[in-house]
Amino acid sequence: ACVRACVRACGKVATLALKSRLRRYSEVATTVDCTLLGLLNGEVDGVRVSGRDWESPMRLTCRQLDFTVTEKVRIDYSRLISPAPSIEVLEPKPSGVATGVFTAADMDNLFAHPLMQGALRPEGLLPPGRTGVAFRGSTMYFRVGAGARTYRAALQSKGGGRAGVQVAVAEEPGRDAVDAGAAGAERRRIAAALESFFNECCVDLEGVELRFRSIVVDGARGRATVELSLFVRQFPPPTVSF
């Protein structure tokens, strides 16, 4: 009973900390797997964080999220009582899987996020403002390009058990090709750059590293399921901005 109470307390503290960092949510839950002896030694056997309808302070939104670490997490307690307290994870750094379910509006918010704009706009890959994300079949469509001329990207999973995505870029519906040779070269450049960006994408949330693995689009249900690998160095501080 004592062990269960300690474990529940750990989960409750983590849940409250996460709720304090969200702008809104309908559900947040944290499950901690550990023994009392392990807890006293700073060891946790696994952690799962899940939730629904999350919105971050910077307007990132998601219908469902699930972060699962099944490897042992060793915490440096000395950092908790330092002048600048933090929860640092000791070696070896645990890994896990993160899964998110997004609507087209959620993906539009993702493309509008400063991290995405900062990474893609200087390369001429994203236009300013909204990208008009739409799901049809197994494909996600969105506006790409910069300047006076934009195009329509079609992104989908590589399929066949392969990780990553493939991207094709075409003229936007209703537009005639102008200087077909130059436009074709620009579309191929954008397609190759977007494929490279997504397939090599890595985001560090000040201690939790997320690497893109796959996206499965379900146009009939109006959603896309994104899977990422996660690696934990430390739990993000309360000041992390996302």
Helices and strands as residue ranges (DSSP letters): H 2-19, E 27-33, H 36-40, E 43-44, E 46-55, E 61-69, E 73-76, G 77-81, E 88-89, E 95-102, H 104-112, H 114-120, E 134-136, E 139-146, E 149-157, E 165-171, H 180-199, E 202-204, E 208-218, E 223-232
